[in-house]
């Protein structure tokens, strides 16, 4: 029996096109000015320091004070869709401005909104695991086309627990969930995603899985339960 539902966002609860065609371009357009106007902010300073550290690991010695080069690297990471923590943190800060200014609202599939509300009403704890920062996740669900859905969720996980295609990440999440839910087993957790490799990792950690295939042909021999809609998910 499913005791907890852990869900991805892009391609699962919401269209990936919103992130790719709205959020990413917005962050890229506003990133240089945002960074330069917030150089005194501790959070931005930490992001720039971590960006310089990662760039050095990748073979380039960047001075954390060389703001111009760091901005260039962050923009390159956006273009490459890199899942790196400092970029995700910075994008979250920039997106907050856009959400609060009413520049856009997060897309939701109607069936996802319906069933997230239903499961919440049925007292099934809901959690999110996404490559976007926790802050970005919270903003996403607070400012959706269907209103504020943030109160539906009990917690959020991002890449600080590990990469989404690594089994250890799901074991880390399970450990955190077990602190809040007595007697919880891995098989009590259902993970929803549109990415097979993420589902493979969750399954290796012992979790149940469900593969959301919103568009295109269904796989002929799926290794995970496959559905088109949240309405088809078997708990």
WOFEN-V198256 format. One record per backbone hydrogen bond with DSSP energy under -1.0 kcal/mol. CO is the residue of the C=O (numbers start at 1). NH is the residue of the N-H. Records with the same first field share a line. If there is no record, write none. Layout:
BEGIN
CO: NH / NH
END
This chain:
BEGIN
4: 190
5: 127
6: 192
7: 129
9: 12 / 13 / 14
13: 109
14: 11
16: 20
17: 21
18: 22 / 23
19: 24
22: 26
23: 27
24: 28
25: 29
26: 30
27: 31
30: 34
31: 35
32: 36
33: 37
35: 38
38: 41
41: 45
42: 46
43: 47
44: 48
45: 49
46: 50
47: 51
48: 52
49: 53
50: 54
51: 55
52: 56
53: 57
54: 58
55: 60
56: 59
60: 62
63: 66
65: 67
66: 70
67: 71
68: 72
69: 73
70: 74
71: 75
72: 76
73: 77
74: 78
75: 79
76: 80
77: 82
78: 81
82: 84
84: 88
85: 89
86: 90
87: 91
88: 92
89: 93
90: 94
91: 95
92: 96
93: 97
94: 98
95: 99
96: 100
97: 101
98: 103
99: 102
106: 145
109: 113
110: 114
111: 115
112: 116
113: 117
114: 118
115: 119
116: 120
117: 121
118: 122
119: 124
120: 123
125: 5
126: 154
127: 7
128: 157
133: 137
134: 138
135: 139
136: 140
137: 141
138: 142
139: 143
141: 149
143: 106
144: 147
147: 144
149: 152
150: 153
155: 128
157: 130
158: 161
163: 166
166: 169
167: 171
168: 172
169: 173
170: 174
171: 175
172: 176
173: 177
174: 178
177: 180 / 181
181: 184
185: 188
186: 189
188: 3 / 4
189: 208
190: 6
191: 210
192: 8
193: 212
195: 199
196: 200
197: 201
198: 202
199: 203
200: 204
201: 205
202: 207
203: 206
208: 191
210: 193
211: 227
225: 211
227: 213
229: 232
230: 233
235: 2
END
